[in-house]
Amino acid sequence: QVQVVESGGGLVQAGGSLRLSCVVSGSFSSINHMGWYRQAPGKQRELVAAVTGGGRTNYADSVKGRFTISRGNDKNMVALQMDSLNPEDTAVYYCNANIFERGSSWDYWGQGTQVTVSS
């Protein structure tokens, strides 16, 4: 069974920083790409940042230059450093892991962590 567990959300003032972490555990062959998504009230879930197994990154235009995604050396962990936060970044942030097992790739999600940015 695969588990995806996030940590690091919270309340911060505009201009502040937060760091989110996500760890994947369980039985599987390998992890392909990992990423962070967010969903604000009344909005659809959107991609924030993603990183491939080879280290290539992709960011939403709204967070470029402010957020940095990184993957741990053991490839089972991904972090999101969020700087210069603004109230528009308020959302529930979800970790996504695309995992190869049983001959196919599967998407797994964490339970979400709340990020609230006050003005």
Backbone torsions as a table, in degrees:
resi	resn	phi	psi	omega
1	GLN	NA	134.6	-178.3
2	VAL	-96.6	135.6	175.5
3	GLN	-122.7	138.2	177.3
4	VAL	-122.8	117.1	-173.4
5	VAL	-125.3	123.4	178.3
6	GLU	-99.6	158.8	172.3
7	SER	-154.6	161.7	171.4
8	GLY	108.6	-0.9	178.1
9	GLY	-72.0	176.4	178.1
10	GLY	160.5	-165.0	-179.4
11	LEU	-107.7	133.1	-179.1
12	VAL	-145.2	152.4	176.8
13	GLN	-80.2	155.3	177.2
14	ALA	-54.7	137.2	-176.9
15	GLY	92.1	-10.5	-178.4
16	GLY	-85.0	-173.9	-176.3
17	SER	-131.6	152.3	172.1
18	LEU	-143.7	154.4	176.4
19	ARG	-126.4	123.9	176.7
20	LEU	-101.6	143.9	176.7
21	SER	-128.5	152.1	-179.8
22	CYS	-143.5	130.6	179.1
23	VAL	-122.3	134.2	178.3
24	VAL	-107.8	131.1	179.0
25	SER	-135.8	164.4	178.9
26	GLY	124.7	-165.8	-177.0
27	SER	-105.5	115.9	178.6
28	PHE	-162.0	167.0	-177.8
29	SER	-78.9	-51.4	-178.4
30	SER	-163.0	163.5	175.0
31	ILE	-106.4	127.6	177.8
32	ASN	-82.0	-104.5	179.2
33	HIS	-98.7	157.8	176.8
34	MET	-131.5	155.9	-178.8
35	GLY	-163.5	173.0	176.6
36	TRP	-119.7	133.9	175.0
37	TYR	-121.3	163.5	175.9
38	ARG	-143.4	153.4	178.3
39	GLN	-138.5	116.1	176.2
40	ALA	-91.0	158.1	-179.5
41	PRO	-55.5	129.7	178.0
42	GLY	77.7	5.4	-178.8
43	LYS	-121.8	162.9	177.3
44	GLN	-79.0	155.8	175.1
45	ARG	-66.7	136.8	-178.3
46	GLU	-131.4	151.8	176.3
47	LEU	-72.0	133.3	175.0
48	VAL	-100.3	-52.7	-178.9
49	ALA	-160.2	151.9	179.2
50	ALA	-144.4	156.4	178.3
51	VAL	-141.7	135.1	179.7
52	THR	-84.1	173.3	176.4
53	GLY	-62.6	-27.5	178.6
54	GLY	-87.4	-0.5	175.5
55	GLY	96.0	3.5	176.6
56	ARG	-73.3	138.3	-176.4
57	THR	-116.3	157.1	178.6
58	ASN	-144.8	134.8	-176.6
59	TYR	-128.2	148.2	168.4
60	ALA	-66.3	145.9	-178.7
61	ASP	-57.4	-34.1	-175.2
62	SER	-69.2	-15.7	-177.2
63	VAL	-117.3	-3.8	-179.3
64	LYS	-58.1	133.4	180.0
65	GLY	85.9	-10.5	179.9
66	ARG	-115.8	-34.8	-177.9
67	PHE	-109.3	148.6	177.3
68	THR	-134.9	125.2	176.8
69	ILE	-100.8	141.3	179.4
70	SER	-145.6	151.9	-178.1
71	ARG	-115.6	140.9	-178.6
72	GLY	-69.8	162.3	-178.5
73	ASN	-60.7	-33.5	-179.6
74	ASP	-84.3	2.6	174.7
75	LYS	65.9	1.4	178.7
76	ASN	-97.7	1.9	-177.1
77	MET	-129.3	143.1	174.3
78	VAL	-136.1	140.8	-179.8
79	ALA	-123.7	154.3	175.7
80	LEU	-129.4	109.3	175.2
81	GLN	-88.4	121.6	-176.7
82	MET	-116.2	115.1	179.2
83	ASP	-115.4	163.7	178.7
84	SER	49.6	47.1	-177.6
85	LEU	-66.6	147.3	176.1
86	ASN	-132.7	164.7	-175.5
87	PRO	-56.6	-26.2	178.9
88	GLU	-69.2	-12.3	177.1
89	ASP	-84.8	-5.7	179.5
90	THR	-63.4	124.5	-177.4
91	ALA	-177.7	171.9	167.1
92	VAL	-90.2	127.1	-177.9
93	TYR	-102.0	131.9	-177.4
94	TYR	-118.7	136.7	173.5
95	CYS	-90.0	137.4	177.5
96	ASN	-122.7	136.2	175.8
97	ALA	-130.0	126.0	176.2
98	ASN	-97.2	112.8	-168.1
99	ILE	-115.7	137.6	177.6
100	PHE	-96.4	119.4	177.6
101	GLU	-156.8	151.1	178.6
102	ARG	52.0	35.4	174.3
103	GLY	81.1	2.3	-179.7
104	SER	-139.4	168.9	176.7
105	SER	-102.8	139.4	-176.0
106	TRP	-133.5	144.2	175.9
107	ASP	-94.2	129.9	174.9
108	TYR	-120.5	146.5	-176.6
109	TRP	-125.6	146.9	170.5
110	GLY	-80.8	178.2	-176.0
111	GLN	-81.1	-13.0	179.2
112	GLY	97.2	147.3	176.2
113	THR	-135.1	134.5	-175.0
114	GLN	-80.7	131.4	172.1
115	VAL	-119.6	122.2	180.0
116	THR	-123.7	124.4	180.0
117	VAL	-113.8	118.6	-179.0
118	SER	-92.8	148.2	-178.5
119	SER	-89.0	NA	NA
